[in-house]
Amino acid sequence: METKSRTLEITILSAEDLRIHNKSVKKNAFVVVQTDSFNSKTTKMNGKGGSSPSWNDKLVMDMPMHTRFVTLQVKCKSSGGRDKTVGLVRIPVTDFIGGYSPETCLQFLSYRLRDPKGLKNGILNVSIRLKEPLQACSSQAVASGLGIPINGLNDFGVVTGIPICSGYPSTSFFR
């Protein structure tokens, strides 16, 4: 059975140093996550976090197989009720798929936001992973020869390690 999308779990944790027209954001910041033009979700509004809001909002959404970027847009509701764009980041899917760790491994990432003029405007902190059903994961592990028995049952899991490098990784945390 061929799937046309995967399930993405992204938790919008917090942001730092958010500004609009060089003034600190006071309140009402939220984040719109978009995997393609048909799939988007929004966090709750942070009413009192100021320029460093925190949400800790977990969003589970479809991510089509052809997706190359996940777009996160930080917005702020003004006193007049309009949404103003604070900053945006486009996360390459390759940042959380195809590296040293399995796709279902939870990863914590931070990204530099850019305002509508392209200028640096704060940092957004997220955790992200692909969700897979347990059976798909176990059969994949067994098929690849990486499975190990868990608790003496015929269920299999995958053992992973944490890569350690002596320099900076090829992709930076702050973009």
C-alpha positions as CSV (number, residue, x, y, z in Angstrom):
1,M,0.0,0.0,0.0
2,E,1.5,3.3,-1.1
3,T,0.8,6.4,1.1
4,K,0.6,9.8,-0.4
5,S,1.3,11.7,2.9
6,R,2.9,11.2,6.2
7,T,1.9,12.4,9.6
8,L,3.9,15.3,11.0
9,E,4.0,16.1,14.7
10,I,5.4,19.6,15.4
11,T,5.4,21.3,18.7
12,I,5.7,25.0,18.7
13,L,7.7,25.6,21.9
14,S,8.6,29.3,22.1
15,A,10.1,32.4,20.4
16,E,12.6,35.0,21.4
17,D,13.1,38.7,20.6
18,L,10.0,39.2,18.4
19,R,9.6,42.7,16.9
20,I,7.2,44.6,14.7
21,H,8.6,47.8,13.1
22,N,11.6,47.5,15.5
23,K,9.4,47.5,18.6
24,S,9.0,44.5,20.9
25,V,5.8,42.5,20.4
26,K,3.6,43.0,23.5
27,K,1.1,40.2,23.2
28,N,-1.2,38.1,21.0
29,A,1.4,36.2,19.1
30,F,0.6,32.9,17.4
31,V,2.1,30.6,14.7
32,V,0.7,29.3,11.5
33,V,2.3,26.0,10.3
34,Q,1.8,25.0,6.7
35,T,3.0,21.8,5.0
36,D,1.4,22.7,1.6
37,S,-1.4,24.9,0.3
38,F,-4.0,22.5,1.6
39,N,-2.6,21.7,5.0
40,S,-2.2,24.3,7.7
41,K,-2.8,24.6,11.4
42,T,-2.5,27.5,13.9
43,T,-1.3,27.6,17.6
44,K,-3.3,29.2,20.3
45,M,-2.7,32.9,20.8
46,N,-0.2,33.8,23.5
47,G,-1.8,36.7,25.4
48,K,1.0,37.7,27.7
49,G,4.4,36.4,26.5
50,G,5.5,39.7,25.0
51,S,8.5,39.5,22.7
52,S,9.4,36.0,24.1
53,P,6.1,34.0,24.0
54,S,5.8,30.3,24.7
55,W,3.1,28.1,23.4
56,N,4.1,24.4,23.8
57,D,1.3,23.6,21.3
58,K,1.6,20.2,19.6
59,L,0.1,20.2,16.1
60,V,-0.4,16.9,14.3
61,M,-1.0,17.3,10.6
62,D,-0.7,15.6,7.2
63,M,2.5,16.2,5.2
64,P,2.3,15.2,1.6
65,M,5.2,13.0,0.3
66,H,6.2,15.8,-2.2
67,T,6.7,18.4,0.6
68,R,10.1,20.0,0.6
69,F,9.6,22.7,3.2
70,V,7.4,23.3,6.2
71,T,6.6,27.0,6.6
72,L,6.1,28.5,10.0
73,Q,4.8,32.1,10.2
74,V,4.7,34.0,13.4
75,K,1.9,36.5,13.5
76,C,0.5,39.0,16.0
77,K,-3.1,40.2,16.3
78,S,-3.1,44.0,16.5
79,S,-5.5,46.0,18.7
80,G,-7.5,46.7,15.5
81,G,-8.0,43.0,15.1
82,R,-5.7,42.6,12.0
83,D,-3.1,39.9,11.8
84,K,0.4,41.3,11.3
85,T,3.3,39.1,10.2
86,V,6.2,39.1,12.6
87,G,8.5,36.6,10.9
88,L,8.7,33.5,8.8
89,V,10.9,30.5,8.4
90,R,10.8,27.7,5.8
91,I,12.2,24.5,7.3
92,P,13.7,22.1,4.8
93,V,12.2,18.6,5.3
94,T,15.8,17.3,5.0
95,D,16.5,19.0,8.4
96,F,14.4,16.3,10.1
97,I,14.3,13.4,7.5
98,G,17.3,11.6,6.1
99,G,19.9,12.4,8.8
100,Y,21.6,10.2,11.3
101,S,18.5,9.6,13.4
102,P,15.4,7.7,12.5
103,E,12.5,9.8,11.0
104,T,10.3,9.1,14.0
105,C,13.0,10.5,16.4
106,L,11.9,13.7,18.2
107,Q,14.3,16.6,17.3
108,F,14.5,20.0,18.9
109,L,15.4,22.8,16.4
110,S,15.7,26.6,16.5
111,Y,15.4,28.8,13.5
112,R,16.0,32.5,12.8
113,L,12.9,34.3,11.7
114,R,12.8,36.8,8.9
115,D,10.4,39.7,8.7
116,P,8.5,40.6,5.5
117,K,11.4,42.8,4.5
118,G,13.8,39.8,4.9
119,L,15.5,41.2,8.0
120,K,16.4,39.0,11.0
121,N,13.6,39.1,13.5
122,G,13.8,36.7,16.4
123,I,14.1,33.0,16.9
124,L,11.5,30.2,16.9
125,N,12.0,27.0,18.9
126,V,10.2,23.8,17.8
127,S,10.3,20.1,18.2
128,I,9.5,18.0,15.2
129,R,9.1,14.3,14.1
130,L,7.3,12.1,11.7
131,K,4.7,9.8,13.3
132,E,4.4,6.2,12.1
133,P,2.2,3.4,13.3
134,L,4.0,1.0,15.5
135,Q,3.5,-1.9,13.1
136,A,5.0,0.0,10.2
137,C,8.0,0.8,12.4
138,S,8.5,-2.7,13.6
139,S,8.2,-4.4,10.2
140,Q,10.6,-1.8,8.8
141,A,13.1,-2.6,11.6
142,V,12.8,-6.3,11.1
143,A,13.1,-6.1,7.3
144,S,16.3,-4.0,7.6
145,G,17.8,-6.4,10.2
146,L,17.9,-3.6,12.8
147,G,15.2,-5.0,15.1
148,I,15.8,-6.4,18.5
149,P,13.3,-8.3,20.7
150,I,11.6,-6.2,23.4
151,N,10.7,-8.0,26.7
152,G,11.1,-11.4,25.1
153,L,8.1,-10.8,22.8
154,N,8.0,-11.1,19.1
155,D,7.6,-7.3,18.9
156,F,10.7,-5.5,17.6
157,G,12.2,-2.1,18.3
158,V,15.1,-0.1,16.9
159,V,18.2,0.9,18.9
160,T,19.7,4.3,18.0
161,G,22.6,6.3,19.2
162,I,23.4,10.0,19.3
163,P,26.0,11.1,16.7
164,I,28.8,13.1,18.2
165,C,30.9,15.4,16.0
166,S,33.8,17.6,16.8
167,G,32.8,20.6,14.7
168,Y,29.7,22.4,13.8
169,P,27.0,20.4,11.9
170,S,26.5,21.2,8.2
171,T,23.2,22.8,8.9
172,S,23.1,25.6,11.4
173,F,20.5,26.0,14.1
174,F,20.0,29.7,13.4
175,R,19.1,30.6,9.9
